[in-house]
Amino acid sequence: MKLKLIIALTVLNVASLFAYRVDTLFIQSKAMQKNIPNLVILPDAYEANNNTYSVVYLLHGAGDDYTGWSEKAPNLKQLADRYNLIFVCPDGGRTSWYFDSPIDVSMQYETYVAKELVNKIEQLYRAIPKKENRAIAGLSMGGHGALYLASKHPHIWGAVGSMSGGVDIRPFPNNWDIAKRLGTLDSHQQNWEENTVINKVEALKKANLKLMIDCGVDDFFYKVNMNLHQKLKEEGVPHDFILRPGSHNWGYWNNAVKYQMLFFSEFFKKL
C-alpha cells in the first residue's frame, strides 16, 4: 500500500521583511492506517531559487496537535526565513509520546515520524536527504519524543533538542495517558523502562549527536531534566544544557525555540 498525500492548504505571507509559505499535508500512514496532518513551513528563499534545504522536525506537546507550534509560537515562521531552513510540524496524537505503543496498534508514531514522514518530505520538497541536514526538537512530550526518536534512529537525525522535555516518564504513572500507551507501570514496568528517555543515554552516546536540552527552573519537569543532565555527564555524552527562569508554558517555549534554532543553524553551517 502506497502512502497517499494531500496538500490541503498553502498560505503566503508577505509581511514587511518576511515571506514564507505554509503547507498543510495529509499523509496516509501505512503503519496506523489513518490520514495524519502535518505543517511544512518554507522560507521565503524556497520560492525564489532551486536550492536544497536543511530540515528541523518540530514536535508538539501533550494535548496539542500539529498546529500548536505555528499558532502559539509567532516567531517560528520568521525563524524559517532567518536561518533559511524548513520546519516540519507533524501531528503526534494528543498523547502518543512518539513511540510505537506495544499495546495499541493504532499508536505507532515512532514509525510514522522516523520513516513515513521523513521519506515523504524528501520526496516532495527540496530537503537535503542526509542526517547532517536533519534536526529534531520538541517541547514537553515532544522533547521526550525528539530525544527518543534520535536515540532510536541515529542514522536519520544529526542534531536533537528538547525544551522542557518529559525525559523520564516513570515519576508520572498516572499522567498524560502514558499508561494507555504502555500499560500501567505496576503491570508493564518493562515497557516503561524501555521507552523512557533517561534510559536511552547509552544509545545517545553511541549516536554521536549534537544535543541540546533546556528547561525552566520552575518547571515540573525540572528534576527529571537535571537527572538526565547528570547522567549524560557521568557517561561523557557531550551536550548543551541550559536552565533559565521560566515554567511549563508558551512564554518559556517562545524564548527557548530561538536558542534551539541558533544551535541547529550553527550545526548546519559546520557541514
N, C-alpha and C positions, 0 to 999 in steps of 0.2 A: 504493500500500500504506500503510495507516494504522499509526501507531505503536501497539503494544499495551503495556499496562502492568498489572502485578500488584502490589498492595500485599501483601507477603508476611508482614509482621510488624509489630506495634505493641507497644511496651513503655512502660509508665508507671512512672515513678519518683517517689515522694513523700517522699524523704528530707528531714528537718528543714526547711531553708529553701528547697529547690529542688524543682520538679516539672516534668518535661519529658516529651515524647513522642518516640520514635524510630521512624520508619517505614523499613522496607526495601522499596525499589521495584525492580521488574524492568521495564526498558523495552526493547522490541524496536526495535533500531536499524535503520532503513531503509538507512543508509549501509553498515553492516557485516553486515547480515542475521544478527544474533545478539541474544540477550537479555542485557542488561547490568544488573548490580545497582548500587544506589546507596542511601546512607543519607540520610535527611532528619531533622534534629534540630530539633524545635519547642520554643519556650519555653513555660513554664507559662501565660503570658498568652494564648497561642493558643487554649487550650481555654475560657478564661473570657470572651472577647469576640469581636467580629466585625471587629476591626481588621485592617489590612493591614500587611505587614512587609517590611523590607529583608532581602536575602539575601546570604550570603557562601558562595561556592563554594570548597571546600577540597580541594586535590589532594594525593594521596599520592605517596610516593617510589618509586624503582625497587625491584622485588622485593616490594612490598606490594600491598594491594588496598583496596577501598572501606571495609573495616572498620578500617584501620590507625589513622586519627585517633581514632575512637571508643574503640578498645580500649587505645591506648597514650598517649592524652592525657586523663587522667581529669577534667581541669578543663574540657574542651570543653563539656559539657552545662551546667555552671554558667555558663559564659560566654554561652551562648544565653539563659539567664534574666537574667543581669546586664545585658546590652545589648539584650535584647528583640528578638532577630533570629533568622532561620532559617539553619541551616547545611545545605549540600548537599555530600555527600562522594561523588563518582562513582567508579566503578571505571575506572581508566585503563589497564588491562592491566598486566602486570608491568613491561614496558619499552617502552611506547608512545612516551614523550616528548611525548605530547599534540599531535603534529602529524599531518596526513594523510600517511601514507607514500607517496612517489612510486613505490615498487616493490612494495608489498604492499597489495592492495585490502582485506584483512581488518583493517588497522590504520588506521582513519580517525577517530581520536579528536578531532581538531580539529572536524570536522563534528559529531560526536556531542555534545561538551560545549557548543560555541558555539551550536548550532542546535537539535538534537533535545532535549537535556536541558533547556535553559533554557525552551524553548517548553512542554514538558510540565509542568515545575514550576509555571509560571504558569497553566496550565490547572487544575491540581489543588489548588494551595494559594493562600492569600491573600497572594501575593508581589506587591509593587508592580512593575509592568512598565515600569520606567524605568531607564536606565543609572545615574542618580544614586542609585538604591537597590539597585544590584548591585555587589558587590566579588568579587574572585577572588584567592586566595592558595594557596601550596603550599610544600612542603619538598623540597629536593634536586631530583629530576626534576620534582616538582610545582612548585617555584619557577620552573624553566625554563618549565614549561607555563603557569603563570599569566601571566608576562611575555609569553610568546609569543602566547597567545590574546588578551590585552588589546591587544597591538600590532597584531594582525591584525583584531580585531573591536572597535574603539574605540567603536562605537555601542552595544555591549552592556554593557560594564563601565565604571564611573566611577572605580573605585579598584582598585589591584592591589598585592599584597605578595609578596615572595619571602623564604623562610627557607633559608639555606644552599643557594641555588639553583645548579644546574649551568648557569650563564648563558653559558658558552662551551663547546660540546661538542667543538670541534676539537682541544684538547690531549689528548682521551681517545678516540682512534680505535678502541681495542680493548676498550672497556668497555661494560657495561650494554646490550648488543645494539643499540647505535646503528647499527652497520654493517648489521644485519639490516633496519633501517627505512629507511636512506638509501642503502645500497650502501657499499662501502669508501671511505675518504677518498681513497685514491690514484686510484680509478677513477671516483668520483662526487663530485668536490670541489664542484661547483656545488650539489649537494643539501645538502651540509654548510654551505656559505656562506649559502644561502637560509634555512636552518632553525635557525641558532644565534642566540640572543637578542642577543648583543652586536652583531650586525649589524642589529638592529631599532631602534637608538637614534633614527634619523630618524623612524621610524613612531611611536615613543613620544613624541617631541617634538610631532608633529602631533596626537597623540591627546588631548592636554590632560588627562591622567590624574593623579589623586593617587597617588603612587608611594612605596612603602616597601621598602627592601632591608636585610636584616640577615644577618650571618654570624659564626660563631665564629672567633677568631684562630688556632685550631689545626685548622681545617677544611681538608681537601684542596681545597675549592673557594674558599679564601680569596683566592688570587691572581686567579682569574677574576672574583670579585666586586669586588675592588679595581680591576681593569681596567675593568669596567663602570661603576663609580662615577666613575672618572676621565673616561671617555668621555662620560658624562652631564653632568659638569661642563663639559667642553670645549664641548659642544653647547648648554649653557644650559638643560638639562632639569631643572626643579625636582624634588627628591626628598629623602626622608628616608633617611639611610644610617647604620646602627648596627653597630659592631663590639663584641663582648663576649667575655669569656673563654668558651671552650667549643669542642667538637669536633662531629663529624657524628653526633649521637646524640639520643635522645629526652630526655635530660636538658636539652640545649640547646633543643630544639623546644618542650617543655612550658613553658619560660620565654618563648621568643620569641613563641609564639602569643598570650600575654597582651598584649604590646606591639602586635602586629598588630591585635588586635581593638579595643584602645583607639584606635588610629589610624583604623580603619574607623568606629568609633562616632562619633568626632568629625567625620568626613566626612559621615556620615548626618545628624547633628544640624544641620549648617550648611545643609541644604537649605531 
